[in-house]
Amino acid sequence: MTTPSFTITRVFEASRERVWAAWTDPERLAAWFGPKETKGTVLEHDLRPGGVWRGRMDAPDGSAMFSKFVFEQVDPPSRLVWIHGFADEHGARVRAPFAPLFPLELRTTVTFAEVDGGTRITLEWVPLDASSEEQAFFLGMMESMTGGWTGSFDQLDAYLAQSS
């Protein structure tokens, strides 16, 4: 099986520098990143190749999920690449709490391109070292991932509009 990938693109009516800052400044990132109706907290943020980002998302039902990203590339203001996955509260890699067949790690690539009137973001997720069963599960999650990232991008849009 060819390794599947998930890609989503969105144009934001803000300069590339403002959109980059919303993705790379911990305070700004916490204001919008994550599923709708969750509250995000940045626990660790070391924006450099080899650096770690850890976050916590608190859901309205009181549950919490933790994530950990390890940066591979940081090319301001055009590209971020990191290894993406869920974690426990101490930062140890764990399976996705909502789906044990979701790949343990994904390579995330986010590009920031200037376009007329704003910035186009393209985000790609590619499973790493995933079994054929995990890859099939990932393929089956495309609609859900589109919905999740669309919600996050809606929040980013609102954040950029209010912080202009």
trRosetta pair geometry for C-beta under 8 A, 3 or more apart (Angstrom, degrees):
i j d omega theta_ij theta_ji phi_ij phi_ji
1 4 7.8 -28 154 -34 109 86
1 132 5.4 123 15 -130 135 94
1 135 5.6 151 111 104 140 149
1 136 7.6 -83 -138 -59 168 82
3 126 6.1 53 141 -168 121 99
3 127 6.3 -148 -162 60 100 87
3 130 7.4 119 -132 45 94 109
3 135 6.6 -114 -131 -123 53 128
4 126 7.7 -178 96 -134 46 64
4 127 6.8 41 60 12 81 111
4 135 5.6 141 8 -169 104 90
4 138 5.5 170 69 102 130 115
4 139 4.9 -159 -86 -76 167 89
5 124 5.7 -2 178 -170 118 103
5 125 6.6 162 -160 80 66 50
5 126 4.6 -24 -106 -91 94 84
6 124 6.9 155 81 -155 52 52
6 125 4.4 -2 55 53 104 102
6 126 7.9 -167 24 -68 67 44
6 138 7.4 -124 -35 169 115 99
6 141 8.0 -51 -77 93 144 92
6 142 6.0 -172 -112 -119 105 77
6 145 5.2 -23 -164 111 156 154
6 146 7.9 -139 -166 -58 112 73
7 122 6.5 -5 -167 -174 101 94
7 123 7.0 162 -149 85 52 50
7 124 4.7 -13 -98 -100 84 82
7 125 7.9 -163 -69 22 43 65
8 122 7.6 170 87 -151 39 51
8 123 5.3 -9 59 58 85 98
8 145 7.7 -152 -36 131 128 93
8 146 6.2 158 -92 -120 124 69
8 149 4.8 139 54 106 165 149
8 150 7.4 -127 -162 -60 144 70
8 153 7.7 -137 136 -34 128 142
9 120 6.3 4 -173 -178 102 100
9 121 6.8 173 -148 89 54 53
9 122 4.6 -13 -101 -102 92 77
9 123 7.6 -180 -80 19 44 65
10 120 7.3 172 89 -150 33 59
10 121 5.5 -6 59 56 80 97
10 153 4.7 116 3 -161 173 149
11 115 5.9 -67 -129 62 118 144
11 117 7.8 51 163 90 125 97
11 118 5.4 105 172 87 90 130
11 119 7.0 162 -154 83 61 37
11 120 4.8 -31 -96 -94 79 74
11 121 7.8 173 -90 16 29 67
12 19 5.4 133 70 -96 142 127
12 118 5.2 -165 90 178 47 127
12 119 5.1 -15 58 62 95 89
12 120 7.9 172 16 -87 69 26
12 121 6.7 35 -7 -9 110 108
12 153 7.9 -136 -72 -166 104 93
12 156 6.8 -69 -101 125 138 110
12 157 6.2 -150 -123 -98 93 73
12 160 5.9 85 -178 24 123 171
13 117 6.1 -37 -124 155 81 93
13 118 4.5 -88 -108 -83 33 131
13 160 7.4 152 69 120 66 131
13 161 7.9 47 69 -83 107 84
14 18 4.4 -98 164 84 115 129
14 19 5.3 138 90 -52 112 89
14 22 7.9 58 103 -13 155 136
14 118 5.9 46 30 -140 37 91
14 119 6.1 -41 77 13 70 112
14 160 4.5 -103 -42 -171 149 133
14 164 7.0 -134 -108 -93 104 106
15 18 4.7 94 58 7 83 100
15 19 7.0 -156 93 -2 43 86
15 118 7.6 -112 -71 -138 23 45
15 119 6.7 62 153 -42 19 115
16 19 5.8 -58 -144 42 33 108
16 20 5.9 39 155 -24 67 107
16 77 5.1 127 140 115 103 129
16 78 7.6 4 -180 -85 136 61
16 112 5.2 120 -152 151 97 113
16 113 7.5 -101 -103 128 124 8
16 114 5.1 -69 -40 -75 129 82
16 119 4.6 141 -89 -102 61 121
17 20 5.6 -51 -143 36 28 114
17 21 6.4 30 155 -20 62 106
17 77 5.6 -102 -96 -86 53 170
18 21 5.7 -53 -148 36 31 112
18 22 6.5 34 151 -22 63 103
18 119 7.8 -163 63 -9 83 141
18 160 6.4 100 137 -137 120 102
18 163 7.9 165 -166 101 115 110
18 164 7.7 26 -154 -104 158 74
19 22 5.6 -50 -151 31 35 114
19 23 6.7 26 152 -11 64 106
19 77 7.9 111 72 170 81 118
19 112 5.9 168 99 -139 119 122
19 118 7.9 84 -42 179 135 84
19 119 4.3 -131 6 73 153 158
19 121 6.7 -146 170 -59 138 112
19 156 7.8 56 -139 171 85 122
19 160 7.0 -4 -90 -99 73 136
20 23 6.0 -67 -156 41 32 106
20 24 5.9 -7 161 7 70 122
20 76 6.3 94 -178 -144 145 81
20 77 3.7 -81 -64 -152 161 105
20 112 5.6 51 -75 -148 89 178
21 24 6.2 -76 -129 52 27 91
21 25 5.0 11 -177 -10 74 119
21 28 5.9 54 138 40 80 168
22 25 7.1 -32 -96 37 17 97
22 28 4.8 -118 -125 149 48 124
22 29 6.8 126 165 -78 49 56
22 31 8.0 -85 -148 61 87 110
22 32 6.7 1 -178 35 111 138
22 156 6.2 108 145 -149 143 98
22 159 6.3 128 -140 110 128 129
22 160 6.4 -52 -66 -76 155 92
22 163 7.9 151 -90 60 108 149
23 28 7.9 -34 -3 104 20 113
23 29 6.3 60 -155 -95 23 100
23 80 6.6 -144 142 -11 133 153
23 110 6.9 -162 -156 119 154 154
23 112 7.8 -146 18 -67 149 130
24 28 8.0 17 60 64 44 120
24 29 7.1 142 3 -54 6 120
24 47 5.6 72 -161 -125 97 156
24 74 7.9 105 -123 -149 128 111
24 76 7.5 -23 -34 -99 174 102
24 80 7.4 -168 -79 -80 102 137
25 28 4.1 58 77 20 107 112
25 29 6.3 176 78 -17 50 88
26 29 5.6 -57 -140 38 28 113
26 30 6.3 30 162 -22 64 106
26 42 4.1 -147 -161 88 100 162
26 45 4.2 -140 -80 -9 119 167
27 30 6.0 -54 -150 32 27 111
27 31 7.0 34 149 -28 59 104
27 42 7.7 -101 -65 26 32 133
28 31 5.7 -53 -159 22 36 118
28 32 7.5 -12 162 12 64 103
28 159 7.3 118 -170 165 81 135
28 163 7.6 69 -128 -134 104 175
29 32 7.2 -92 -160 49 29 80
29 33 5.0 4 176 -15 75 132
29 40 7.4 -98 131 123 72 141
29 42 6.0 73 83 -65 114 132
29 45 7.8 152 43 -111 145 139
30 33 6.7 -51 -99 34 21 102
30 40 4.7 -161 -150 103 60 98
30 41 6.0 34 -137 -116 122 26
30 42 4.9 -104 -65 -14 109 96
30 55 7.7 -174 -100 -134 80 114
31 40 7.7 -73 -3 59 11 112
31 159 5.3 122 117 -125 113 130
32 40 7.7 -27 67 27 22 139
32 152 7.1 100 149 -170 85 70
32 155 4.2 160 -158 130 84 101
32 156 4.7 111 152 -84 148 56
32 158 7.4 166 -116 64 113 87
32 159 4.1 -79 -65 -28 130 148
33 40 5.1 89 74 -102 82 175
33 55 7.2 -63 104 -154 130 167
33 152 6.4 22 -144 -153 44 114
33 155 7.7 -164 -56 97 17 133
33 156 7.9 46 -75 -72 56 96
34 38 4.5 -96 137 81 127 125
34 39 7.8 -2 75 88 152 7
34 40 4.4 173 -8 -67 135 115
34 55 7.7 -149 -67 141 115 138
34 57 4.6 164 -138 -115 140 124
34 152 6.4 153 60 -107 14 103
34 155 7.7 -23 61 55 60 165
35 38 4.9 74 67 -3 81 124
35 57 7.0 80 28 -178 88 146
35 59 7.8 5 73 -103 123 92
35 148 5.8 -57 -97 -144 93 87
35 151 5.7 28 -150 100 58 139
35 152 6.8 -57 -87 -63 31 88
36 151 4.2 -98 -27 -173 102 123
36 152 7.8 -129 -46 -63 65 45
36 154 7.1 -2 -79 70 113 123
36 155 6.5 -176 -95 -53 70 116
37 59 7.2 43 115 -151 93 65
37 60 5.3 -34 160 -33 113 117
38 57 4.5 11 166 -175 139 101
38 58 6.2 151 -165 70 79 42
38 59 5.4 -38 -105 -92 92 55
38 60 7.6 -106 -88 -26 51 69
39 57 7.2 150 71 -156 42 53
39 58 4.6 -16 56 57 96 102
40 55 6.0 -11 -165 -176 97 124
40 56 7.2 148 -155 80 50 52
40 57 5.5 -20 -98 -100 71 75
40 58 7.9 -165 -74 19 25 73
41 55 6.4 156 81 -159 50 72
41 56 4.5 -9 58 58 103 99
41 57 7.8 -170 22 -74 71 32
41 58 7.3 44 -6 -12 108 104
42 45 5.2 12 169 -48 128 120
42 53 7.1 -54 -148 -162 100 91
42 54 7.6 115 -168 81 56 52
42 55 5.4 -38 -108 -102 51 90
43 54 4.3 -51 69 99 110 100
43 55 6.0 178 8 -99 88 28
43 56 5.9 78 -40 -16 116 98
43 66 7.8 -7 3 -141 147 104
44 52 5.6 4 119 106 128 98
44 53 6.4 179 94 -143 76 29
44 54 4.1 43 35 29 104 101
44 91 7.4 9 16 -91 146 131
45 51 8.0 32 166 154 38 121
45 53 5.3 29 -113 -116 62 82
46 51 3.2 -144 113 -160 91 110
46 52 5.5 38 39 43 112 57
46 53 7.2 -149 35 -63 59 58
46 71 7.6 -140 96 15 73 125
47 51 5.8 -96 -35 89 5 153
47 53 7.5 41 -77 -65 69 108
47 71 6.5 105 -145 -55 44 163
47 74 5.7 123 168 -123 81 153
48 51 4.2 96 50 -24 71 126
48 71 6.4 138 81 82 25 141
48 74 5.9 -92 -119 22 30 146
49 71 5.7 -119 -107 117 32 96
49 72 6.0 17 -134 -177 87 24
49 73 6.3 16 -90 -90 103 30
49 74 6.2 -139 -45 9 68 94
50 70 7.2 -18 -149 -177 27 94
50 71 6.8 -36 29 73 24 83
51 70 7.5 166 86 -154 34 55
51 71 4.9 6 59 33 82 122
51 74 7.9 8 35 -31 121 141
52 68 6.5 -22 -164 -165 105 93
52 69 7.0 148 -158 79 53 53
52 70 5.6 -24 -100 -101 73 68
52 71 7.5 -141 -74 3 24 83
52 91 7.2 37 170 -153 146 133
53 68 7.2 156 85 -156 55 44
53 69 4.3 -2 57 55 103 104
53 71 7.1 79 -11 -42 100 97
53 82 7.2 -21 27 -145 116 160
54 66 6.8 -1 -174 -175 95 100
54 67 7.0 174 -150 88 52 52
54 68 5.0 -10 -103 -104 83 76
54 69 7.7 -166 -73 24 40 66
54 87 6.5 -64 -134 58 102 155
54 91 5.3 -66 -101 -101 144 99
55 66 7.0 168 88 -152 46 57
55 67 5.2 -5 57 55 91 95
56 64 5.7 -12 -171 -169 102 113
56 65 7.4 155 -156 80 53 42
56 66 5.4 -24 -100 -100 70 75
56 89 7.7 29 -97 -122 117 77
57 64 6.8 153 78 -155 47 60
57 65 4.9 -11 57 59 101 91
57 66 7.8 -174 19 -80 72 29
57 67 7.4 36 -9 -6 107 107
58 62 7.5 -25 -170 -148 93 26
58 63 7.6 165 -151 88 53 40
58 64 5.2 -23 -99 -100 68 84
59 62 7.0 -33 77 36 79 22
59 63 4.8 3 41 60 119 86
59 64 7.3 -156 9 -78 79 33
59 65 7.5 56 -29 -4 105 97
64 89 7.9 45 113 -86 131 101
65 86 6.6 -65 -177 -136 101 110
65 97 5.8 -139 -112 23 103 132
66 86 6.6 98 82 -171 62 71
66 87 4.6 -78 118 77 106 82
66 88 6.2 46 58 163 140 11
66 89 5.6 -176 -49 -87 155 43
66 91 7.6 -109 153 -83 133 41
67 84 7.2 -11 -175 -166 117 77
67 85 6.9 168 -154 96 76 35
67 86 5.6 -61 -103 -113 66 46
67 87 5.9 109 -152 14 14 94
68 85 6.0 -19 63 72 83 82
68 86 7.5 56 18 156 80 14
68 87 3.8 72 -16 -43 112 139
68 91 5.3 102 -94 -152 137 73
68 93 6.6 -106 55 -85 132 69
69 82 4.2 29 179 152 108 143
69 83 6.7 156 -157 74 57 49
69 84 5.4 -8 -106 -101 90 63
69 85 7.7 151 -86 25 49 59
69 108 7.2 -49 -132 36 118 133
70 82 6.0 156 72 -163 37 87
70 83 4.6 -5 52 48 96 104
71 74 5.6 12 178 -48 136 105
71 80 7.2 -70 -132 -163 100 88
71 81 7.2 102 -162 82 62 55
71 82 4.8 -46 -99 -98 48 98
72 81 4.4 -55 67 106 105 103
72 82 6.0 175 6 -100 81 34
72 83 6.7 89 -38 -25 109 82
72 107 7.6 -11 6 -143 149 99
73 79 6.0 -20 122 122 121 107
73 80 6.8 169 91 -154 77 28
73 81 3.9 42 37 33 102 109
74 79 7.9 177 -149 96 19 68
74 80 6.1 15 -111 -115 61 73
75 78 5.3 -43 113 63 103 90
75 79 4.2 17 54 55 115 96
75 80 7.6 -151 34 -66 69 41
77 112 5.7 -71 144 88 78 143
78 111 6.4 -6 168 -155 71 75
78 112 5.4 -138 -133 60 33 87
78 113 7.3 54 -142 -80 86 55
79 109 7.2 -20 -161 -167 96 86
79 110 7.1 156 -152 84 47 56
79 111 5.3 -12 -100 -108 80 70
79 112 7.1 -142 -59 19 39 81
80 108 7.6 -10 114 114 93 97
80 109 7.5 164 88 -153 54 41
80 110 4.6 1 56 54 98 103
81 107 6.8 -2 -170 -178 96 94
81 108 6.8 168 -150 88 47 57
81 109 4.9 -5 -105 -104 88 74
81 110 7.7 -170 -74 23 44 64
82 107 7.7 171 89 -154 32 53
82 108 5.2 -10 61 57 78 104
83 105 5.4 -6 -177 -170 100 120
83 106 7.4 152 -159 76 53 39
83 107 6.1 -35 -100 -99 62 61
83 108 7.6 161 -106 14 12 83
83 128 6.9 -21 -136 -5 102 156
84 105 6.7 137 68 -161 48 63
84 106 4.5 -29 63 66 105 92
84 107 7.3 146 12 -117 90 10
84 108 4.4 65 -29 -23 130 120
84 125 7.1 -68 51 -126 143 99
85 93 5.4 13 115 -137 142 100
85 104 5.9 11 -131 157 132 58
85 105 4.5 -49 -62 -101 125 67
85 106 6.9 154 -69 17 70 71
86 93 7.3 96 80 -158 55 58
86 94 5.3 -67 109 74 99 79
86 95 6.7 2 63 121 128 18
86 96 5.1 145 -14 -95 143 50
86 97 6.6 -169 -171 -15 157 78
87 90 7.7 -128 159 70 106 47
87 91 5.1 -17 179 -145 144 30
87 92 6.1 139 -159 67 85 34
87 93 5.8 -52 -102 -96 74 35
87 94 6.0 112 -142 16 20 89
88 91 7.2 -44 65 24 67 19
88 92 4.9 3 30 54 108 91
88 94 5.2 89 -46 -26 80 133
93 104 6.5 59 164 178 121 105
93 105 7.2 -28 -147 -67 137 101
94 97 7.6 33 118 -60 120 78
95 99 8.0 -126 161 93 99 47
95 100 5.0 22 160 -131 148 64
95 102 7.1 128 -173 58 80 87
95 104 6.4 -64 -99 -103 63 79
96 99 4.9 -2 93 56 124 75
96 100 7.1 -156 61 -83 77 25
96 102 3.9 7 16 58 142 136
98 102 7.4 42 76 -14 81 141
99 102 4.2 86 93 -26 109 106
99 137 7.0 166 162 170 125 131
99 141 7.5 153 99 -88 174 134
101 133 6.2 -94 -148 138 115 96
101 134 5.6 -164 179 -105 71 62
101 137 4.0 165 126 -70 116 168
102 134 7.1 58 163 -151 11 92
102 137 6.3 -122 -82 123 42 127
102 138 6.9 101 -141 -83 59 75
102 141 6.9 51 -108 -50 96 162
103 106 5.9 106 89 -66 124 81
103 127 3.7 -170 -72 -135 169 110
103 128 6.9 129 166 40 130 55
103 129 8.0 135 -161 73 108 60
103 130 4.1 -56 -111 -94 114 122
103 134 4.7 104 -82 163 71 124
103 135 7.4 49 -68 -75 116 51
103 137 7.8 170 -35 74 69 108
103 138 5.6 9 -17 -68 109 127
104 128 7.7 -77 74 71 82 88
104 129 7.5 -33 52 81 111 101
104 130 7.5 179 21 -94 75 76
104 134 7.8 -39 -9 -142 71 155
105 127 7.5 112 86 -158 52 57
105 128 4.5 -34 95 51 102 118
105 129 7.0 35 52 42 108 99
106 125 4.6 -9 177 -164 138 95
106 126 6.3 140 -163 65 77 36
106 127 5.7 -47 -103 -95 76 44
106 128 6.5 178 -108 -3 20 89
107 125 7.4 149 73 -154 48 44
107 126 4.8 -15 53 60 97 96
107 128 5.8 99 -31 -56 89 110
108 123 6.8 -17 -165 -166 92 92
108 124 7.2 157 -152 81 44 52
108 125 5.7 -12 -99 -99 72 71
109 123 7.3 160 84 -153 51 44
109 124 4.7 -4 55 54 98 101
109 126 7.9 22 0 2 104 106
110 121 6.3 -15 -167 -165 95 99
110 122 7.2 164 -151 82 46 49
110 123 5.0 -7 -103 -103 82 79
110 124 7.9 -169 -72 22 42 64
111 121 7.1 157 78 -151 52 48
111 122 4.8 -1 50 52 101 96
112 119 5.7 -13 -166 -173 87 119
112 120 7.7 150 -157 76 38 49
112 121 6.0 -11 -100 -99 64 74
113 119 6.8 143 71 -160 41 64
113 120 4.6 -21 64 60 99 98
113 121 7.9 178 22 -77 74 28
113 122 7.4 25 1 -2 114 103
114 119 6.3 -41 -102 -104 43 68
114 120 8.0 -8 79 17 4 82
115 118 5.9 -10 68 71 90 68
115 119 6.7 141 23 -116 86 15
115 120 4.7 64 -18 -24 131 105
121 153 7.6 -167 66 -118 134 114
123 149 6.5 -159 70 -148 143 143
125 145 7.1 -111 35 -167 147 147
127 130 3.7 -5 149 -19 132 141
127 134 6.4 164 -166 128 152 109
127 135 5.9 -153 57 -97 152 73
127 138 5.3 -107 -46 -66 133 166
130 134 3.9 -128 -170 95 100 123
130 135 4.9 131 112 -58 123 78
130 138 6.7 2 -178 -19 167 138
131 134 4.6 97 50 7 76 101
131 135 7.0 -138 94 -4 40 86
132 135 5.6 -51 -145 37 33 114
132 136 6.3 37 154 -21 64 104
133 136 5.8 -53 -149 35 29 111
133 137 6.5 31 151 -19 62 105
134 137 5.5 -52 -148 36 34 114
134 138 6.3 40 151 -23 65 104
135 138 5.5 -49 -148 34 33 116
135 139 6.5 37 151 -20 63 102
136 139 5.6 -49 -151 33 33 114
136 140 6.6 31 150 -16 63 107
137 140 5.6 -60 -154 39 33 112
137 141 6.5 33 149 -24 66 108
138 141 5.7 -60 -151 32 32 113
139 142 6.4 -14 -173 -32 41 108
141 144 4.9 -63 -166 51 71 115
141 145 5.4 73 134 -28 92 102
142 145 5.8 -58 -143 38 28 109
142 146 6.3 30 157 -21 64 105
143 146 5.7 -52 -149 34 31 113
143 147 6.5 30 152 -16 63 105
144 147 5.7 -55 -151 38 32 112
144 148 6.3 32 152 -20 66 106
145 148 5.6 -51 -143 37 33 112
145 149 6.2 24 161 -10 67 107
146 149 6.3 -60 -143 44 26 101
146 150 6.0 30 156 -24 63 110
147 150 5.6 -54 -142 35 27 113
147 151 6.5 29 157 -19 62 104
148 151 5.9 -57 -156 34 29 110
148 152 6.6 25 151 -14 64 106
149 152 5.4 -51 -145 39 39 112
149 153 6.0 38 155 -19 69 105
150 153 5.7 -55 -145 41 30 110
150 154 6.4 39 151 -26 63 101
151 154 5.5 -47 -149 29 32 115
151 155 6.7 31 152 -16 62 101
152 155 5.6 -54 -156 35 35 112
152 156 6.5 36 147 -19 67 103
153 156 5.3 -47 -145 35 39 115
153 157 6.3 48 151 -24 65 99
154 157 5.6 -49 -151 32 32 116
154 158 6.6 30 151 -16 63 104
155 158 5.7 -53 -148 38 34 110
155 159 6.2 37 151 -21 66 106
156 159 5.5 -52 -145 37 32 114
156 160 6.2 31 156 -18 66 105
157 160 6.0 -58 -148 37 26 108
157 161 6.3 26 154 -20 63 109
158 161 5.7 -56 -147 36 31 113
158 162 6.3 18 160 -10 66 109
159 162 6.2 -65 -147 42 27 101
159 163 5.9 4 164 -3 66 119
160 163 6.2 -67 -133 47 25 98
160 164 6.6 49 161 -55 61 95
161 164 6.3 -37 -157 -9 26 117
